[in-house]
Amino acid sequence: MTNRKRLWYTFGPVILALVLILLLFSLPVGGKHSSTTEKRAAVSLSPVVFKNQSIKQQAFSDKSTNYVPYFGSSELRRFDRFHPSIMAARYHNFTPFLMGSRGTQSLPQFFNITTMEGQLRGKKAVYIVSPQWFVKQGIMPAAFKYYNGSLANLTWLKNANPHSPYDRYAAKRLVQMLGKEGTVSGYAAKIAKGQSLNSWEKGMINFRLSLLQHQDELFSDLQINDNYDRFIKPQVKKLPAHYDANKLHNEAIANGRHEANNNSFHVKNSFYNKKVKPDLKKLRGSQRKFNYNQSPEYGDLQVVLNQFNNNQMNVMFVIPPVNSRWEKYTGLNMDMYYQTVDKIKFQLKQQGFTNVVDLSHDGSKPYFMEDTIHIGWAGWVKFDQATSNFIDHRQPQPHYHLSRQFLTKKWANLIPSQHNLEHFKQTELDK
């Protein structure tokens, strides 16, 4: 056997496999996801769907089913009977498409939104913004990487404008999350410095995007969990046949009382047994030093607001409470908490985002909270009343007027007393 033949037998199969893979990912797919896949993806809450592009783009382009994006984090996983996805399936002419889980704060949501900008233009959305996101260090890089992938990063980089303060901010944050190694981080570093990508770099971005988009279209259907069959479908008929807010509220109270009867915090029994009871003594006073007033999260929220503005979206923001029994036990400073809420609302309303549902004072209401920081039962009923009314009825076109001052460290580090907020308005926003 000649050396040439030996080399071919050794490396030929590998070369052929690589060629076939490149051909597979280069051919136009254009496949369509089934309506069942859309329905399952809408409540999957998995990182695969969060990183995915094609299913979400198809769902928000589908005129036969009115999917509405619900951006949030871990509260969306509380699938009790009154969860918004179950309420919508029973009563409403829209379907929430849930995007979020533990760790999906504003920065991963920003890159998530960039993957479906064309489909979200002019749409309504619900954005749950939790004060607990606004910790001193902001989102942790590990959480960001878990929910964010190359598809979203490259989609954003393809259109990133080095002359935009919002894109320079996002680029800087991307480098902080990914570290300085790697091509994506290198491209982002250039944008952060105000430098344009060259034609070779743009070509490589387009090539990699083509491969990733084909992979997404081919395999995303295979990686969706069964939350719809497990949590949504079995509970729809447990709700009253006709929508009655008072009846739903009373049923929610009864349901909460039944499911949270083994502890004084009125949290779900299973949550108490697994998450609280084993460390109950250690948790007393454990939140005395928590502070949400100063955080890079405020800047991350600002780039999300800019995306909503660019896409002319009409967004309702919901600020959830904490369990009042729990905050007393752990020593959470509620004056600080309400200052954080004021700072979030100030940032929203000063820029024209006036659809804000502030639930922060509802944490002491009976069975409003399913656990220590997440709404459930009666809380979901009130949540659904507000959001469904917003979605079902025609809303005035918002008039946004964004200020880059909300990207600054001065704003991120501002202690939000009423005096300081007013001073910031006069010196930074009105000048």
C-alpha positions as CSV (number, residue, x, y, z in Angstrom):
1,M,0.0,0.0,0.0
2,T,1.4,3.4,-1.0
3,N,1.9,6.2,1.5
4,R,-0.8,8.2,-0.3
5,K,-3.3,5.4,0.2
6,R,-2.3,5.0,3.9
7,L,-2.8,8.7,4.4
8,W,-6.2,8.6,2.7
9,Y,-7.4,5.6,4.8
10,T,-6.2,7.5,7.9
11,F,-7.5,11.0,7.3
12,G,-10.0,10.5,4.4
13,P,-13.0,9.7,6.6
14,V,-12.3,12.7,8.8
15,I,-12.0,15.0,5.9
16,L,-15.2,13.7,4.3
17,A,-17.1,14.0,7.6
18,L,-16.0,17.7,7.9
19,V,-17.0,18.4,4.4
20,L,-20.4,16.8,5.0
21,I,-20.9,18.8,8.2
22,L,-20.0,22.0,6.4
23,L,-22.4,21.2,3.5
24,L,-25.2,20.3,6.0
25,F,-24.9,23.6,7.8
26,S,-24.5,25.6,4.6
27,L,-27.5,24.3,2.8
28,P,-30.7,26.4,3.2
29,V,-33.0,24.7,5.8
30,G,-36.0,26.9,5.9
31,G,-37.8,24.3,8.1
32,K,-40.9,25.2,10.0
33,H,-41.4,24.3,13.7
34,S,-44.8,22.8,14.5
35,S,-47.4,24.6,16.5
36,T,-46.8,21.9,19.2
37,T,-43.2,22.9,19.4
38,E,-44.1,26.5,19.7
39,K,-46.5,25.7,22.5
40,R,-44.0,23.6,24.4
41,A,-41.2,26.2,23.9
42,A,-43.4,29.0,25.3
43,V,-43.3,27.4,28.8
44,S,-40.1,25.5,28.6
45,L,-38.0,28.1,30.5
46,S,-34.9,26.1,29.5
47,P,-31.5,27.7,28.6
48,V,-31.8,26.0,25.2
49,V,-34.9,27.9,24.3
50,F,-33.5,31.1,25.8
51,K,-30.4,30.8,23.6
52,N,-32.5,29.6,20.6
53,Q,-33.5,31.9,17.8
54,S,-35.6,30.2,15.2
55,I,-38.5,29.0,17.4
56,K,-38.9,32.3,19.1
57,Q,-38.7,34.2,15.8
58,Q,-41.4,31.9,14.3
59,A,-43.6,32.2,17.4
60,F,-43.6,36.0,17.4
61,S,-44.2,36.0,13.6
62,D,-47.1,33.6,13.9
63,K,-50.3,35.6,13.3
64,S,-52.6,32.6,14.1
65,T,-51.4,32.6,17.8
66,N,-50.9,35.8,19.7
67,Y,-47.6,35.1,21.6
68,V,-46.6,37.8,24.0
69,P,-43.1,37.9,25.4
70,Y,-42.9,37.7,29.2
71,F,-39.3,38.6,30.3
72,G,-38.3,37.7,33.9
73,S,-36.4,35.3,36.0
74,S,-37.1,32.6,38.6
75,E,-40.6,33.7,39.4
76,L,-41.8,32.4,36.0
77,R,-41.2,28.8,37.2
78,R,-43.8,29.0,39.9
79,F,-46.4,26.9,38.0
80,D,-49.3,26.9,40.5
81,R,-52.9,26.9,39.2
82,F,-53.0,30.7,38.8
83,H,-49.8,31.0,36.8
84,P,-50.2,33.5,33.9
85,S,-49.6,30.7,31.3
86,I,-52.4,28.6,32.8
87,M,-54.7,31.6,33.2
88,A,-54.1,32.6,29.6
89,A,-54.9,29.1,28.3
90,R,-58.2,29.2,30.2
91,Y,-59.4,32.8,29.7
92,H,-57.3,35.0,27.3
93,N,-56.8,35.4,23.6
94,F,-53.0,35.5,23.9
95,T,-50.3,33.1,25.0
96,P,-47.4,34.2,27.2
97,F,-44.0,33.2,25.8
98,L,-41.9,32.9,29.0
99,M,-38.3,33.9,28.8
100,G,-36.4,33.7,32.0
101,S,-35.2,31.6,34.8
102,R,-32.9,32.0,37.8
103,G,-30.1,34.3,36.7
104,T,-31.7,35.8,33.6
105,Q,-31.3,39.4,34.7
106,S,-31.2,42.4,32.3
107,L,-28.0,41.7,30.5
108,P,-28.9,38.2,29.2
109,Q,-32.3,39.6,28.4
110,F,-30.7,42.3,26.3
111,F,-28.9,39.8,24.2
112,N,-32.0,37.6,24.0
113,I,-34.0,40.5,22.6
114,T,-31.4,41.2,19.9
115,T,-32.0,37.7,18.4
116,M,-35.7,38.6,17.6
117,E,-35.8,42.3,17.0
118,G,-37.5,42.0,13.6
119,Q,-40.3,39.9,15.2
120,L,-40.8,42.1,18.3
121,R,-41.1,45.4,16.5
122,G,-44.3,47.2,17.6
123,K,-45.4,44.4,20.0
124,K,-46.5,44.5,23.6
125,A,-44.4,42.8,26.3
126,V,-44.3,42.2,30.0
127,Y,-41.0,42.7,31.9
128,I,-40.7,41.5,35.5
129,V,-37.9,43.5,37.1
130,S,-36.9,42.2,40.5
131,P,-35.1,44.4,43.1
132,Q,-33.0,41.3,44.1
133,W,-31.2,41.6,40.7
134,F,-29.6,44.9,41.8
135,V,-26.8,43.5,44.0
136,K,-23.4,45.2,44.2
137,Q,-21.6,43.0,41.7
138,G,-24.5,42.7,39.3
139,I,-25.0,39.5,37.3
140,M,-22.4,36.8,37.8
141,P,-20.4,35.8,34.7
142,A,-21.2,32.2,35.2
143,A,-24.9,32.9,35.2
144,F,-24.5,35.1,32.1
145,K,-22.6,32.4,30.2
146,Y,-25.2,29.7,31.2
147,Y,-28.0,31.6,29.5
148,N,-26.1,33.5,26.8
149,G,-24.4,31.9,23.8
150,S,-22.5,32.7,20.6
151,L,-25.6,32.9,18.6
152,A,-26.9,35.9,20.6
153,N,-23.5,37.5,20.9
154,L,-22.7,37.3,17.2
155,T,-26.2,38.4,16.2
156,W,-25.7,41.6,18.3
157,L,-22.1,42.1,17.1
158,K,-23.2,41.9,13.5
159,N,-25.1,45.2,13.9
160,A,-23.2,46.8,16.8
161,N,-22.5,50.5,16.3
162,P,-19.2,51.7,17.9
163,H,-20.6,55.3,17.9
164,S,-23.6,54.4,20.1
165,P,-23.0,54.8,23.8
166,Y,-25.5,52.0,24.4
167,D,-23.5,49.5,22.2
168,R,-20.2,50.6,23.7
169,Y,-21.7,49.9,27.2
170,A,-23.0,46.5,26.1
171,A,-19.7,45.6,24.5
172,K,-17.8,46.5,27.7
173,R,-20.2,44.4,29.8
174,L,-19.8,41.5,27.3
175,V,-16.0,41.6,27.8
176,Q,-16.5,41.7,31.6
177,M,-18.7,38.6,31.4
178,L,-16.6,36.6,28.9
179,G,-13.1,37.6,29.9
180,K,-10.6,39.0,27.5
181,E,-9.9,35.7,25.7
182,G,-11.7,34.6,22.5
183,T,-12.7,36.1,19.2
184,V,-16.2,37.3,20.5
185,S,-14.6,39.1,23.4
186,G,-12.0,40.6,21.0
187,Y,-14.7,41.9,18.7
188,A,-16.6,43.3,21.6
189,A,-13.4,45.0,22.9
190,K,-13.1,46.9,19.7
191,I,-16.7,48.1,19.8
192,A,-16.2,49.2,23.5
193,K,-13.3,51.4,22.3
194,G,-15.4,53.0,19.6
195,Q,-13.7,51.1,16.8
196,S,-15.5,49.5,13.8
197,L,-15.0,45.9,12.9
198,N,-13.2,45.3,9.6
199,S,-14.5,43.5,6.6
200,W,-12.7,40.2,7.5
201,E,-14.2,40.3,11.1
202,K,-17.7,40.9,9.7
203,G,-17.2,38.1,7.2
204,M,-16.2,35.7,10.0
205,I,-19.2,36.8,12.1
206,N,-21.6,36.1,9.2
207,F,-20.0,32.7,8.5
208,R,-20.2,31.6,12.1
209,L,-23.8,32.9,12.4
210,S,-24.8,30.9,9.3
211,L,-23.5,27.7,10.9
212,L,-25.1,28.4,14.3
213,Q,-28.5,29.4,12.7
214,H,-28.5,26.1,10.7
215,Q,-27.7,24.1,13.8
216,D,-30.4,26.0,15.7
217,E,-33.0,25.2,13.0
218,L,-32.0,21.6,12.8
219,F,-31.7,20.6,16.4
220,S,-33.7,23.0,18.7
221,D,-36.9,21.0,18.4
222,L,-35.1,18.0,20.1
223,Q,-34.2,19.9,23.3
224,I,-37.4,21.2,24.7
225,N,-38.7,19.9,28.1
226,D,-42.3,18.9,28.8
227,N,-43.5,21.7,31.1
228,Y,-46.6,22.1,29.0
229,D,-47.8,18.5,29.6
230,R,-46.6,18.5,33.2
231,F,-47.7,21.8,34.5
232,I,-50.0,23.7,32.1
233,K,-52.4,21.2,30.5
234,P,-53.4,19.3,33.6
235,Q,-54.4,22.5,35.5
236,V,-56.3,24.5,33.0
237,K,-59.7,22.9,33.7
238,K,-59.2,23.2,37.5
239,L,-59.9,27.0,37.0
240,P,-63.5,28.2,37.0
241,A,-65.1,28.1,33.5
242,H,-65.6,31.9,33.4
243,Y,-63.3,34.6,34.5
244,D,-64.3,36.1,37.8
245,A,-61.6,38.1,39.6
246,N,-63.2,37.8,43.0
247,K,-63.8,34.1,42.7
248,L,-60.3,33.5,41.5
249,H,-58.9,35.5,44.3
250,N,-60.8,33.5,46.9
251,E,-59.8,30.2,45.3
252,A,-56.2,31.3,45.3
253,I,-56.4,32.1,49.0
254,A,-57.9,28.7,49.7
255,N,-55.3,27.0,47.5
256,G,-52.4,28.8,49.2
257,R,-53.8,28.0,52.7
258,H,-53.9,24.3,51.8
259,E,-50.4,24.2,50.3
260,A,-48.6,26.4,52.9
261,N,-49.9,25.1,56.2
262,N,-46.7,23.7,57.9
263,N,-44.8,26.9,58.5
264,S,-45.3,30.4,59.9
265,F,-43.9,32.1,56.8
266,H,-46.9,31.0,54.6
267,V,-44.6,29.6,52.0
268,K,-45.3,26.4,50.1
269,N,-44.8,23.3,52.2
270,S,-42.3,21.7,49.8
271,F,-40.2,24.8,49.5
272,Y,-40.1,25.2,53.3
273,N,-39.1,21.5,53.8
274,K,-36.3,21.6,51.2
275,K,-35.0,25.2,51.3
276,V,-35.8,26.7,54.7
277,K,-36.2,24.2,57.4
278,P,-32.8,22.6,57.2
279,D,-31.1,26.0,57.7
280,L,-33.7,27.9,59.6
281,K,-31.5,29.0,62.5
282,K,-28.7,30.1,60.2
283,L,-31.1,32.2,58.1
284,R,-32.3,34.4,61.0
285,G,-30.9,37.9,60.4
286,S,-29.0,36.7,57.3
287,Q,-30.2,39.6,55.1
288,R,-29.4,42.5,57.4
289,K,-26.6,43.7,55.2
290,F,-28.3,43.2,51.8
291,N,-28.3,46.3,49.7
292,Y,-29.7,46.9,46.2
293,N,-29.2,50.6,45.9
294,Q,-25.9,50.5,44.0
295,S,-25.4,48.1,41.1
296,P,-24.3,47.8,37.5
297,E,-27.7,46.3,37.0
298,Y,-29.1,49.8,36.5
299,G,-27.0,50.3,33.4
300,D,-27.9,46.8,32.2
301,L,-31.6,47.7,32.5
302,Q,-30.9,50.8,30.5
303,V,-29.7,49.0,27.4
304,V,-32.8,46.8,27.6
305,L,-34.9,50.0,27.7
306,N,-33.0,51.2,24.6
307,Q,-33.9,48.0,22.8
308,F,-37.6,48.4,23.6
309,N,-37.4,52.0,22.4
310,N,-35.6,51.0,19.1
311,N,-38.3,48.3,18.5
312,Q,-41.1,50.7,19.4
313,M,-42.5,48.2,21.9
314,N,-45.2,48.9,24.4
315,V,-44.0,47.3,27.7
316,M,-45.6,46.8,31.1
317,F,-43.1,46.5,33.9
318,V,-44.0,44.5,37.1
319,I,-42.0,45.0,40.3
320,P,-42.6,42.0,42.7
321,P,-42.6,42.2,46.5
322,V,-40.8,40.0,49.1
323,N,-42.6,37.9,51.7
324,S,-43.1,40.2,54.7
325,R,-42.9,37.4,57.2
326,W,-39.6,36.3,55.7
327,E,-38.0,39.8,55.5
328,K,-38.8,40.3,59.2
329,Y,-37.1,37.0,60.1
330,T,-34.0,37.6,57.9
331,G,-33.7,41.3,58.8
332,L,-34.0,42.7,55.3
333,N,-33.9,46.5,55.4
334,M,-37.2,47.4,53.8
335,D,-36.4,51.1,53.7
336,M,-33.5,50.2,51.4
337,Y,-35.8,47.9,49.5
338,Y,-38.4,50.6,48.8
339,Q,-35.6,53.0,47.9
340,T,-34.5,50.5,45.2
341,V,-38.0,50.3,43.9
342,D,-38.1,54.1,43.8
343,K,-34.9,54.2,41.8
344,I,-36.1,51.6,39.3
345,K,-39.4,53.5,38.8
346,F,-37.6,56.8,38.5
347,Q,-35.4,55.3,35.7
348,L,-38.5,53.9,33.9
349,K,-40.9,56.9,34.2
350,Q,-38.3,59.6,33.5
351,Q,-37.9,58.0,30.1
352,G,-41.5,57.5,29.2
353,F,-42.0,53.9,30.4
354,T,-45.1,54.6,32.4
355,N,-46.8,51.2,32.5
356,V,-45.5,50.1,35.8
357,V,-47.3,47.7,38.2
358,D,-45.6,48.2,41.6
359,L,-46.5,45.1,43.8
360,S,-43.6,45.9,46.3
361,H,-46.0,46.7,49.1
362,D,-48.1,43.5,48.7
363,G,-45.8,41.1,50.4
364,S,-47.9,40.9,53.6
365,K,-51.2,40.1,51.8
366,P,-52.5,36.6,52.5
367,Y,-50.9,33.9,50.2
368,F,-49.7,36.6,47.8
369,M,-46.2,34.9,47.9
370,E,-45.5,31.3,47.1
371,D,-42.2,31.4,48.8
372,T,-39.8,34.0,50.2
373,I,-39.4,36.2,47.2
374,H,-41.7,34.8,44.4
375,I,-45.3,35.6,43.9
376,G,-47.9,32.9,43.6
377,W,-51.6,32.0,44.2
378,A,-53.2,35.4,45.0
379,G,-50.2,37.3,43.7
380,W,-50.6,35.6,40.3
381,V,-54.3,36.6,40.2
382,K,-53.5,40.3,40.7
383,F,-50.6,40.0,38.3
384,D,-52.8,38.4,35.6
385,Q,-55.5,41.1,36.1
386,A,-53.0,43.9,35.4
387,T,-51.1,42.2,32.5
388,S,-54.1,40.8,30.7
389,N,-55.9,44.1,30.8
390,F,-52.8,45.7,29.3
391,I,-52.5,43.1,26.6
392,D,-56.2,42.7,25.7
393,H,-56.9,46.4,25.4
394,R,-55.6,49.0,23.0
395,Q,-52.9,51.1,24.6
396,P,-51.7,54.6,23.7
397,Q,-48.5,54.7,21.7
398,P,-45.7,55.4,24.2
399,H,-43.4,58.3,23.8
400,Y,-39.9,57.3,25.0
401,H,-37.1,59.8,25.5
402,L,-34.0,57.9,26.7
403,S,-31.0,59.5,28.4
404,R,-27.5,58.1,28.3
405,Q,-27.0,59.4,31.8
406,F,-28.6,56.2,33.1
407,L,-25.6,54.3,31.7
408,T,-23.2,56.1,34.0
409,K,-21.5,55.0,37.2
410,K,-22.9,58.1,38.8
411,W,-26.4,56.7,38.3
412,A,-25.4,53.1,39.2
413,N,-23.9,54.2,42.5
414,L,-26.5,56.9,43.4
415,I,-28.2,56.3,46.8
416,P,-31.8,56.9,45.8
417,S,-33.1,59.2,48.5
418,Q,-35.8,61.6,47.2
419,H,-33.3,64.5,47.4
420,N,-30.7,62.6,45.4
421,L,-33.2,61.6,42.7
422,E,-34.4,65.1,42.3
423,H,-30.9,66.4,42.2
424,F,-30.0,63.9,39.6
425,K,-32.9,64.9,37.5
426,Q,-32.0,68.6,37.7
427,T,-28.3,68.3,37.1
428,E,-28.1,65.3,34.7
429,L,-31.5,64.9,32.9
430,D,-32.8,68.5,32.6
431,K,-29.5,70.2,31.5
